[in-house]
Amino acid sequence: MVTRPLVFVGGRLIDGTGRPPVEDAAVLCESGLITWAGPRARLAAPPNADVIDVRSRTILPGFFDCHTHLTMRPGEGDALARLTAPQSLRVLQSVPNLRDTLLAGVTTVRDLSGADLGTKLAVERGLIRGPRVLIAIRILSITGGHGDWRSANGVDLTGGSGGGAVADGPDAFVRATRAVLQEGADCVKIAASGGMSSPRGEPAHGGLSAAEIEAVVTEAARHGDVAVAAHAQAGPGLRDAVRAGVRSIEHGYHLDDATIGEMVERGTFLVPTLSTLLREPEASDRRRWTGTARERLARAFAAGVPVALGTDAGLVPHGTNLRELELLVDFGLSPMAAIVAGTSAAARLCGVDGELGTVEPGKRADLVVADGDPLTRIGVLADPANIVLVLKDGQLEKDTAELFRAKEKTGSATV
Ligand SMILES: [Zn+2]
């Protein structure tokens, strides 16, 4: 925790609310919290503050990635190699994944299977470096669904976190929901459809039935309004998940107009994971989906579905998470709307908007300082080299431009 008050002065502030930027801004941080933000000329800084000059740079909230798999890395081999890897290897490789994510400007992630309570606590306790971690632990799936990695001959590779929890029938899904919550899950992930990387089945195949999804949503809501995240790419699962009241649709590649309308009405979030949809090399099974996905997701964006940034990192490399902003803009969001998707909207999806997601008084001091102006060129945020400073809970996590070395004290500097 930085104990002396800290004031960033002179940069362009994009506060994450979607409001226009403030030029020549100041942001005051005290005891790990933001206590003031606005035009520098109006700041009355405390006398003993450290002053960090961020002139010609942009100050933003720490970003979110609402869909990661921290225990996974691309190029681990086939599904069999991944599923048979020692559990300790999977946990340990999340250490560099966490570090790279933080250095890319992401200060909060929601891990949608793989990371467990130990990883979350290790970051909280400062044993390893990383963004704060919210966890789903494992995906709840029907027999033969997207999260059922048992082979046809009965070999079960689903052990350990990251495997699915297989259930059938509403009562069994109530039990499965209680089980992940008992293990410390912050949200509940379900497989409402098949997927491109399913062990069997197609993206348009059904996952949990409407009654099973309702059972999960109702049970999760009884435990402190826990949100349900539905993996749903196409087919009836999209509609059923939205109607049952899930908080977010993950992927949503083939949303129809009626379901888009219902998402707008209900405020259901869409986490489109474009980084993974468009990853190279474009496999032929994926190419069939990308054209329609581009058209349907653009329609959902234009209709005003709330969008939150998520990458499915783990299938793509960790540490280039903010490339997703560029892809969101490519699919039709304005640069400002993409930044909102990665900050305040993501914080709302995760239920932490009271303390994170914007640069406003009372929020935790999670800040990013970037070279360049993302409103004219959103791609500057995609390159971690342009993220010159990361502050999390008021703690300095990255400072490649050595802005802290050049700091001055109020009184000696012109504030
Ligand atoms: Zn995923």
Boltz pocket constraint, residues with backbone or C-beta under 6 A from the ligand:
constraints:
  - pocket:
      binder: B
      contacts: [[A, 67], [A, 68], [A, 69], [A, 112], [A, 312]]
      max_distance: 6.0
